[in-house]
């Protein structure tokens, strides 16, 4: 199914030109003429991204984004301000209200399209990694065993942490581990940091030594 975008602007011509362009680009597009209408549509339709003007009747763009961000499920919703108000203090206010990007009017539709694609790709990566971390937490192995002589040690590792630990002992870099496990290098670094904490080590050499010494993951 196509991703759903919400376009919010009190100017009908702007709404039509943007929605026509985005529908031709393969998106499903909703439109609203003011902030109050947009807020209701966000809560009803859960769009994947919102593009909004600032100066609108009933509820302006700043207020709209602040209300949206108060809902936990919409805190990561990508938001683009598209407005003729382009003073520095206005852009700062836009970012402080929770917008991800601030594009001035007049604008090029292809630039807006590129910005939307970039934010959607980033949003999907973040949501995927968040979901993955949650699922791995549910699958956490509470009895991963290691040994020192005949003495057992118990370390609670997730399945993904075990995979990262094994690949670290092979001398792979974050990028190489990420390529093997289909993760970003930043996500790999998150797992490495978690392994440091759980094994009370401070660098990769110590971590690999710990894994080898206690024969973890065998």
C-alpha positions as a printed Julia matrix, in Angstrom:
218×3 Matrix{Float64}:
  0.0     0.0    0.0
  1.24    3.55  -0.73
  2.45    5.71   2.11
 -0.03    8.34   3.29
  0.95   12.02   3.4
 -1.03   14.89   4.94
 -0.81   18.34   3.29
 -2.02   21.26   5.44
 -2.42   24.73   3.91
 -5.23   27.28   3.84
 -4.46   28.08   0.19
 -6.41   25.77  -2.1
 -4.01   26.21  -5.02
 -1.04   25.15  -2.9
 -2.88   22.09  -1.6
 -3.89   21.03  -5.1
 -0.47   21.5   -6.69
  1.33   19.58  -3.94
 -1.24   16.79  -3.73
 -1.3    16.32  -7.52
  2.5    16.1   -7.64
  2.7    13.65  -4.73
 -0.11   11.44  -6.03
  1.74   11.23  -9.36
  4.79   10.18  -7.32
  2.88    7.22  -5.91
  1.73    8.5   -2.51
 -1.75    8.54  -1.01
 -2.49   12.17  -0.13
 -4.84   13.75   2.41
 -5.39   17.51   2.63
 -6.58   19.91   5.33
 -7.25   23.66   5.25
 -6.27   24.49   8.85
 -4.59   23.1   11.94
 -7.71   21.87  13.7
 -8.85   19.88  10.7
 -5.33   18.51  10.28
 -5.07   17.42  13.9
 -8.29   15.42  13.59
 -7.0    13.79  10.39
 -3.7    12.85  12.03
 -5.56   11.11  14.83
 -7.93    9.36  12.42
 -5.69    8.37   9.5
 -2.19    8.16  11.08
 -0.28    9.58   8.08
  3.37    8.67   7.52
  4.43   12.34   7.05
  2.9    15.81   7.31
  3.64   18.95   5.3
  2.12   22.07   6.84
  1.94   25.84   6.45
  2.37   28.03   9.53
 -0.11   30.91   9.12
 -3.59   29.35   9.05
 -6.99   30.05  10.62
 -8.23   28.38  13.83
 -4.89   26.68  14.62
 -1.52   27.69  13.17
  1.26   25.31  12.17
  3.29   25.78  15.35
  0.3    24.84  17.52
 -0.58   21.94  15.25
  2.86   20.36  15.53
  2.99   20.87  19.3
 -0.39   19.12  19.67
  0.74   16.27  17.42
  3.95   15.77  19.39
  1.97   15.43  22.64
  0.7    12.04  21.43
  3.34    9.3   21.97
  2.42    7.48  18.75
  3.12   10.65  16.7
  6.35   11.81  18.33
  8.37   10.4   15.42
  5.99   11.58  12.68
  8.13   13.45  10.1
  6.95   17.07   9.74
  7.92   19.64   7.1
  7.06   23.32   7.48
  6.39   24.88   4.08
  5.9    28.62   4.58
  6.6    32.14   3.36
  7.72   33.07   6.89
 11.45   32.66   6.61
 13.07   34.87   9.23
 15.69   33.22  11.42
 13.59   33.49  14.56
 10.62   31.97  12.74
 12.69   29.02  11.55
 13.99   28.53  15.09
 10.42   28.57  16.4
  9.52   25.97  13.8
 12.26   23.59  14.88
 11.48   24.2   18.56
  7.86   23.24  17.98
  9.01   19.86  16.64
  9.4    20.21  12.85
 12.05   18.14  11.06
 12.53   20.47   8.1
 11.71   24.07   7.18
 11.27   24.89   3.48
 10.54   28.47   2.37
  7.94   29.51  -0.17
  8.22   29.8   -3.13
  9.49   26.24  -3.48
 10.23   23.67  -6.16
  8.04   20.57  -6.13
 10.99   18.3   -6.93
 12.89   19.67  -3.9
  9.89   19.02  -1.68
  9.63   15.52  -3.14
 13.29   14.81  -2.4
 12.9    16.07   1.18
  9.84   13.86   1.68
 11.62   10.75   0.37
 14.59   11.39   2.64
 12.48   11.87   5.77
 10.32    8.83   5.0
 13.37    6.61   4.49
 14.87    7.79   7.78
 11.56    7.34   9.6
 11.16    3.77   8.32
 14.72    2.89   9.39
 14.12    4.28  12.89
 10.8     2.45  13.24
 12.31   -0.79  11.95
 15.22   -0.62  14.38
 12.94    0.31  17.29
 10.68   -2.64  16.51
 13.69   -4.93  16.17
 15.07   -3.85  19.54
 11.7    -4.45  21.18
 11.35   -7.91  19.65
 14.88   -8.83  20.67
 14.17   -7.69  24.2
 11.27  -10.12  24.32
 13.56  -12.88  23.09
 16.34  -12.06  25.55
 18.22  -15.16  26.64
 18.41  -15.03  30.43
 20.72  -18.02  30.67
 23.56  -17.42  28.24
 26.36  -19.4   29.84
 30.08  -18.96  30.06
 32.66  -20.8   32.08
 35.75  -20.0   34.11
 37.24  -23.37  34.84
 34.34  -25.38  36.19
 32.44  -22.3   37.36
 29.44  -21.16  35.34
 28.74  -17.47  34.78
 25.39  -16.11  33.64
 25.07  -13.09  31.32
 21.76  -11.94  29.9
 22.25  -11.26  26.16
 19.75  -10.83  23.36
 20.04  -12.96  20.25
 21.37   -9.98  18.29
 23.98   -9.21  20.96
 25.18  -12.79  20.71
 25.49  -12.46  16.93
 27.44   -9.2   17.24
 29.74  -10.7   19.88
 30.57  -13.67  17.65
 31.39  -11.41  14.7
 33.56   -9.21  16.92
 35.71  -12.23  17.73
 36.25  -12.58  13.98
 37.73   -9.07  13.88
 34.95   -7.47  11.83
 34.34   -3.71  11.85
 30.95   -2.12  12.59
 30.33   -1.65   8.87
 31.21   -5.28   8.14
 29.02   -6.55  11.0
 26.2    -4.32   9.81
 26.52   -5.73   6.3
 26.35   -9.3    7.64
 23.36   -8.62   9.9
 21.61   -6.01   7.7
 21.99   -3.27  10.34
 23.32    0.27  10.18
 26.8     0.87  11.7
 25.17    3.1   14.32
 22.87    0.26  15.4
 25.84   -2.11  15.59
 27.61    0.41  17.83
 24.56    0.38  20.09
 24.88   -3.39  20.53
 28.63   -3.14  21.09
 28.07   -0.52  23.81
 25.51   -2.8   25.45
 28.03   -5.66  25.41
 30.65   -3.41  27.04
 28.19   -2.63  29.82
 27.06   -6.21  30.39
 30.6    -7.62  30.43
 32.17   -4.69  32.33
 34.71   -4.18  29.54
 35.77   -0.84  28.05
 37.05   -1.62  24.55
 36.8    -4.23  21.81
 40.0    -6.01  22.75
 38.78   -6.5   26.33
 35.35   -7.59  25.1
 36.79  -10.17  22.71
 39.13  -11.38  25.47
 36.15  -11.71  27.83
 34.16  -13.71  25.27
 37.11  -16.02  24.61
 38.11  -16.39  28.25
 34.67  -17.41  29.46
 33.88  -19.37  26.3
 30.65  -17.44  25.81
 28.2   -18.34  23.05
 29.58  -21.85  22.55
